[in-house]
């Protein structure tokens, strides 16, 4: 074994050390620690390693709360004290801005963070049936395709975590009744007052078992109505029991909005922090009653509709036709007639694409992990919005795109990290850019 001192943390929450001039990424190691390691991969310019022994622990190291931590691939930072998690993510965010984008904002916002546990309103659990017919329900293991069976998850709402064994037992009953049903996964979505469980398989599942599952879940009591769905392959999910449950919704109370969504829709998994994030984005974009605003990568209207309560017109563009239709329906349901939507592949955006949309006073970008490179590259006079707010789930692509905007003459006014995914290495970020006409 080799002994190293951990210098920092990388964007995957691995400790970073130097060994003979080579960078070594050490899983489960923290800054300020001295550890003995075992090299698992040795490349030309870097190596990966596992901790074999902690010689000098970090003062921020904590015992993981979940018994599945270390095997389950869902979390990466349970061994770090919560406030330190936020500080370390903030440092990673700042380092990526400097290293990748070679930019820094004029000011940094304080980090936003909520509760460390039970925040995740949406999840997909994998299902594996062994050769002897035993069902395993859980998440994929770290760096492996193996499924780690779990009987609780501290990231899920307590009422969901407490029912995982009930769901697994029902899956076992389905396999016992129909061994070749081919159950692939279980999708769970939590809305206001309603929790939907969608069981996805290759063949139709025994409906009596699905109804029994719904009855068992609803007998657990509480304020949630449980609804069980089934889905065969890639077909549309179908509600089994109860069929008359209220729709899934989340709310944005600051804007008086109710946002219906369906199983499989992309929604932010941390709904309390989503409220804070939306409010912050609207505040920094500062829509005015006479302005025309673009919301690109708009999804089902999470930012579009709040902006429409303030601006004259908002145009939402989304790559998924299903989400575009959901956004249109949500605007109609909330009585917002100044929000328009269209479906387009924003990863192929050109200057001509943006010119065809007309001039916008301001723009909000909320792309997936790949970022909005084509959009920011395509921004050209006279179609440069005065202000851009950029929401990012990947600081690396955010830093890259921020450099493009600064290169085009935008001032990088402010940026901040939002800890929407506690216990994981994922970082959500927000940045504000203002056009500098004298640049």
Secondary structure, 3 states (H helix, E strand, C coil): CEEEECCEECCCCCEEEEECCEEEEEECCCCCCEEEEEEEEECCCEEEEEEEEEEECCCCECCCCCCCECCECCCCCCCECHHHHHHHHHHHHHHHHHHHHCCCCCEECCCEECCCCCCECEEEEEEEECCCCCEEEEEEECCCCCEEECCCCCCECHHHHCCHHHHHHHHHHHHHHCCCCCEEEEEEEECCCEEEEEEEECCCCCHHHHHHHHHHHHHCCCCCEEEEEEEECCCCCEEEECCCCCCEEEEEHHHCEEEEECCCCCCCCCHHHHHHHHHHHHHHHCCCCCCEEEEECCCCCCCHHHHHCCCCEEEEEECCHHHHHHHHHHHHHCCCCCEEEEECCHHHCCHHHHHHHCCCCEEEEECCCCCCHHHHHHCCCCCCCCEEEEEECCHHHHHHHHHHHHHCCEEEEEEEEEECCCCCCCCEEEEEEEECCCC
